[in-house]
Structures are given as structure tokens and as C-alpha cells.
């Protein structure tokens, strides 16, 4: 009954996410890549981004269709809530300590404050991690360690930062001295990795995978300190290691569940802080830990003030460090106004981003043309998706294309060999670096300049 109420609340508040326009940049990149893979392009070689394959394969399965993938994300969110409620029943004995954390988790996963409305990587990682937690807490005879290994390995293959959850959970297992069963756990970790390895091998993209996912991702790990490269992330790792050492040293003072939770807390925090970025969707992976912290307020009244102080300090710090979406009322008011007919379609779309209307206008313009060879100098790949096109280079967005001189040179050569019929230069982008010789200016759509090949 209680879980049913949580799910109804979740579905009601997530319903508007199914009707959002194509507007979110990262999601649009995945949509374009999914469409490209669906049409036979080779990942990393012919269409590029810097994550492992599983996320793009899911998008390819749905041909990059936003509605279908958002429906999947809602289903996964509902699964997360069910698993979390079961975890809270294991962790806490008091009904209030089970109810309140699940309610908080449901709210965090339903509202757009952590960008849960977007089908980002974390949406696909979270059910895997929660399922692993549930199995670890209920696995008395180590029968499910193989499955736990698979789940955590898959989470890492969606996004590398899940390696920190894997570290924390592995330390827990090692501390339990389940030596005879750890081989099953390690085998479970290896299986998804081997499957991805064979996928890369069969598609002849192994080297491109390592270059894209590992060497190219180093730029996302911010943190030069005192002029020393990567000093800040190394300092974070050191801090997490010290905290882990203290938990391991004094684990006799903790219950088994408290010991596990502290390891999860430390390494989940490491997950969201390691890169130094402050995107709100990072917090989705920390949301179950945060919600469980609230449960301990009810479960351990002896330390209620200490837990409350730490919790408030943590919330204040996360709120100041991460960008958090705050216009929750406006988000739902916009949706209700639109479905009630009180808000026009353009006004509804522009709530998400003032450029959305422009993107739809450009897409309509391109659909009216008789060419599929279009190059967009901009960071709005949703235009490609809306127009039913793919980028002529392997880079869907300018910030990928401008990573270095080699990527610019590569794009220049591709555009020279197969000149696009139409070039669109969006407002606010860096100066267009390639020649427009042979192109005539045609029109402007909301400050986006459109050039067409003159065929002379």
C-alpha cells in the first residue's frame, strides 16, 4: 500500500518529463549518436562521444527517440523506488525511519531539482547500484555475489565514476572475509567487461574506445592545485582513503549495516565530487545515501543531534557547490498551463530554453529542403535529430569538434571532400573556422545564419 502511494506520486510528478521538447544538450548528443548507430554508423569512428558503449546502445535501440527513452527512464525510476523501499526496510526497524527516507528519495527522483527528468547516464546507473546494495544486504550465504559483480560492472560501463561505488562495496566484501566467494564476485565484474571488449573487437573500435573514453576524458577531471596537475582529485582520493581507513579501524563499534552505509557514503560522495564538475544530475547517484541519512535520525535517537548537524552541513554544502534546479513550481505550472490550453506551444517550449523555438524553426526549414548533407556550427545537436539528419563529421557538437587542432583539421578535411549543401552558424558560437567560399548567404532564423552551396 505504502509503496503504491510512492509510485503514484512519482509517476504524477514525472509525467511532464515525457512531453518536454527536444532541448537538453547532453541528451541530444545521445539521441544523435543513437540514431547514427541505428543507421549503421560506427561508434567513436563515425560518430563520437566520450562514454562507454552501453548508454549509446540503449539510445540506438530506440533510434534516439526522446519519448521512448523518457518512458524507459520513468520505469527505471519506479524500479529504483521499489528497491530503495526494500533497502530501507532492511536498514531500519522503525516504520518512520523506513517511510520518510523513501518519501525523500521519491521526491528527489520525481522532481527536476537533480535533473531526474532528463534521461542522462545516472538514470541508468542508479537501479544497478541500488540492486547491488539490496543483494549485498540480503545475501547471507554469498549466493548473489556473481550478480552483484555484474550489476556494479555494468554501472561502471555506463559511466566510469561508478568505479568508486565498486571500490566501496568491494572493501565491504573483503572486510567480511568471504574469500571463498569473492571469485564469483570478480567473475561477475569481468563478464560485462568482456562482452563490451568483444563488441569493440568485432566492430574494430578498440583503440578508438580507449582514446575516447580514457585519454580524452582527462580534461573533465578538474583540479590543478599549486600548479600541480590533477592534485585536487588526488587529494580527494587521499581524503576518501583516510576516511575509509578510520571506518575500517573502528568497525567493531558499528553494526554491519552502519559499517556498510559509511563505506557507501564515502565512495558515493567521491563519485559525485571527483571530476570537480557541479552538474545537478551527478547528485542522483548520491540521493539514496542522502535519503538514508535522514532515516538514521529516526533510527538512532541517541545520536540524533550529531546526525542532524552533519546532515544539515552536508545539505548546505551540496546546495552551494552544485547547481540545483530551483524553479520547480514554474516547471509544473508551465506544463499544466500548456495541457489546459492557457500557454501557447512556443511559450511552453521557451520555458526550457529560449533557443528551443529557433531550433524547431531551423529543423522545419531543413525538412523543407531536398538535402541530407547539412553542417551545423553549434552546440544544439537536437536540430539534427528534429530534422531527421546526421552530422557530416563524427562530432555532433562544436565543443567536441574544437577539442584540439587535430579534430578541427579532421572536420575541415571531411567538409572539403564532401561539402555540405547547407551550413548553419548558430548565434553565440566561436567564429566559423572554415571557408565559406562557394556558399551564398540565404537567410537568418532567430540570429542563426544559413548558407547554401551556390553550385558555381
Secondary structure in CASP SS format (residue, H / E / C, confidence):
PFRMAT SS
TARGET T0000
AUTHOR 0000-0000-0000
METHOD secondary structure of the structure
MODEL  1
X C 1.00
X H 1.00
X H 1.00
X H 1.00
X H 1.00
X H 1.00
X H 1.00
X H 1.00
X H 1.00
X H 1.00
X H 1.00
X H 1.00
X H 1.00
X H 1.00
X H 1.00
X H 1.00
X H 1.00
X H 1.00
X H 1.00
X C 1.00
X C 1.00
X C 1.00
X C 1.00
X C 1.00
X H 1.00
X H 1.00
X H 1.00
X H 1.00
X H 1.00
X H 1.00
X H 1.00
X H 1.00
X H 1.00
X H 1.00
X H 1.00
X H 1.00
X H 1.00
X H 1.00
X C 1.00
X C 1.00
X C 1.00
X C 1.00
X E 1.00
X C 1.00
X C 1.00
X C 1.00
X E 1.00
X E 1.00
X C 1.00
X C 1.00
X C 1.00
X C 1.00
X H 1.00
X H 1.00
X H 1.00
X H 1.00
X H 1.00
X H 1.00
X H 1.00
X H 1.00
X H 1.00
X C 1.00
X C 1.00
X C 1.00
X C 1.00
X H 1.00
X H 1.00
X H 1.00
X H 1.00
X H 1.00
X H 1.00
X H 1.00
X H 1.00
X H 1.00
X H 1.00
X H 1.00
X H 1.00
X H 1.00
X H 1.00
X H 1.00
X H 1.00
X H 1.00
X H 1.00
X H 1.00
X H 1.00
X H 1.00
X H 1.00
X H 1.00
X H 1.00
X H 1.00
X H 1.00
X C 1.00
X C 1.00
X C 1.00
X H 1.00
X H 1.00
X H 1.00
X H 1.00
X H 1.00
X H 1.00
X H 1.00
X H 1.00
X H 1.00
X H 1.00
X H 1.00
X H 1.00
X H 1.00
X H 1.00
X H 1.00
X H 1.00
X C 1.00
X H 1.00
X H 1.00
X H 1.00
X C 1.00
X C 1.00
X C 1.00
X C 1.00
X C 1.00
X C 1.00
X H 1.00
X H 1.00
X H 1.00
X H 1.00
X H 1.00
X H 1.00
X H 1.00
X H 1.00
X H 1.00
X H 1.00
X H 1.00
X H 1.00
X H 1.00
X H 1.00
X H 1.00
X H 1.00
X H 1.00
X H 1.00
X C 1.00
X C 1.00
X C 1.00
X C 1.00
X C 1.00
X C 1.00
X H 1.00
X H 1.00
X H 1.00
X H 1.00
X H 1.00
X H 1.00
X H 1.00
X H 1.00
X H 1.00
X H 1.00
X H 1.00
X H 1.00
X H 1.00
X H 1.00
X C 1.00
X H 1.00
X H 1.00
X H 1.00
X H 1.00
X H 1.00
X H 1.00
X H 1.00
X H 1.00
X H 1.00
X H 1.00
X H 1.00
X H 1.00
X H 1.00
X H 1.00
X H 1.00
X H 1.00
X C 1.00
X C 1.00
X C 1.00
X H 1.00
X H 1.00
X H 1.00
X H 1.00
X H 1.00
X H 1.00
X H 1.00
X H 1.00
X H 1.00
X H 1.00
X H 1.00
X H 1.00
X H 1.00
X H 1.00
X H 1.00
X H 1.00
X H 1.00
X H 1.00
X H 1.00
X H 1.00
X H 1.00
X H 1.00
X H 1.00
X H 1.00
X C 1.00
X C 1.00
X C 1.00
X H 1.00
X H 1.00
X H 1.00
X H 1.00
X H 1.00
X H 1.00
X H 1.00
X H 1.00
X H 1.00
X H 1.00
X H 1.00
X H 1.00
X H 1.00
X H 1.00
X H 1.00
X C 1.00
X C 1.00
X C 1.00
X C 1.00
X E 1.00
X C 1.00
X C 1.00
X E 1.00
X C 1.00
X C 1.00
X H 1.00
X H 1.00
X H 1.00
X H 1.00
X H 1.00
X H 1.00
X H 1.00
X H 1.00
X H 1.00
X H 1.00
X H 1.00
X H 1.00
X H 1.00
X H 1.00
X H 1.00
X H 1.00
X H 1.00
X H 1.00
X H 1.00
X C 1.00
X H 1.00
X H 1.00
X H 1.00
X C 1.00
X C 1.00
X H 1.00
X H 1.00
X H 1.00
X H 1.00
X H 1.00
X H 1.00
X H 1.00
X H 1.00
X H 1.00
X H 1.00
X H 1.00
X H 1.00
X H 1.00
X H 1.00
X H 1.00
X H 1.00
X H 1.00
X H 1.00
X C 1.00
X C 1.00
X C 1.00
X C 1.00
X C 1.00
X C 1.00
X H 1.00
X H 1.00
X H 1.00
X H 1.00
X H 1.00
X H 1.00
X H 1.00
X H 1.00
X H 1.00
X H 1.00
X H 1.00
X H 1.00
X H 1.00
X H 1.00
X H 1.00
X H 1.00
X H 1.00
X H 1.00
X H 1.00
X H 1.00
X C 1.00
X H 1.00
X H 1.00
X H 1.00
X H 1.00
X H 1.00
X H 1.00
X H 1.00
X H 1.00
X H 1.00
X H 1.00
X H 1.00
X H 1.00
X H 1.00
X H 1.00
X H 1.00
X H 1.00
X H 1.00
X H 1.00
X H 1.00
X H 1.00
X H 1.00
X C 1.00
X C 1.00
X C 1.00
X C 1.00
X C 1.00
X C 1.00
X H 1.00
X H 1.00
X H 1.00
X H 1.00
X H 1.00
X H 1.00
X H 1.00
X H 1.00
X H 1.00
X H 1.00
X H 1.00
X H 1.00
X C 1.00
X C 1.00
X C 1.00
X C 1.00
X C 1.00
X H 1.00
X H 1.00
X H 1.00
X H 1.00
X H 1.00
X H 1.00
X H 1.00
X H 1.00
X C 1.00
X C 1.00
X C 1.00
X H 1.00
X H 1.00
X H 1.00
X H 1.00
X H 1.00
X H 1.00
X H 1.00
X H 1.00
X H 1.00
X H 1.00
X H 1.00
X H 1.00
X C 1.00
X C 1.00
X C 1.00
X C 1.00
X C 1.00
X C 1.00
X E 1.00
X E 1.00
X E 1.00
X E 1.00
X C 1.00
X C 1.00
X C 1.00
X C 1.00
X H 1.00
X H 1.00
X H 1.00
X H 1.00
X H 1.00
X H 1.00
X C 1.00
X C 1.00
X C 1.00
X C 1.00
X C 1.00
X C 1.00
X C 1.00
X E 1.00
X C 1.00
X C 1.00
X H 1.00
X H 1.00
X H 1.00
X H 1.00
X C 1.00
X C 1.00
X C 1.00
X H 1.00
X H 1.00
X H 1.00
X H 1.00
X H 1.00
X H 1.00
X H 1.00
X H 1.00
X H 1.00
X H 1.00
X H 1.00
X H 1.00
X H 1.00
X C 1.00
X C 1.00
X C 1.00
X C 1.00
X E 1.00
X E 1.00
X E 1.00
X E 1.00
X C 1.00
X C 1.00
X C 1.00
X C 1.00
X C 1.00
X C 1.00
X C 1.00
X C 1.00
X C 1.00
X C 1.00
X C 1.00
X C 1.00
X C 1.00
X E 1.00
X E 1.00
X E 1.00
X E 1.00
X E 1.00
X E 1.00
X E 1.00
X C 1.00
X C 1.00
X E 1.00
X E 1.00
X E 1.00
X E 1.00
X E 1.00
X E 1.00
X C 1.00
X C 1.00
X C 1.00
END
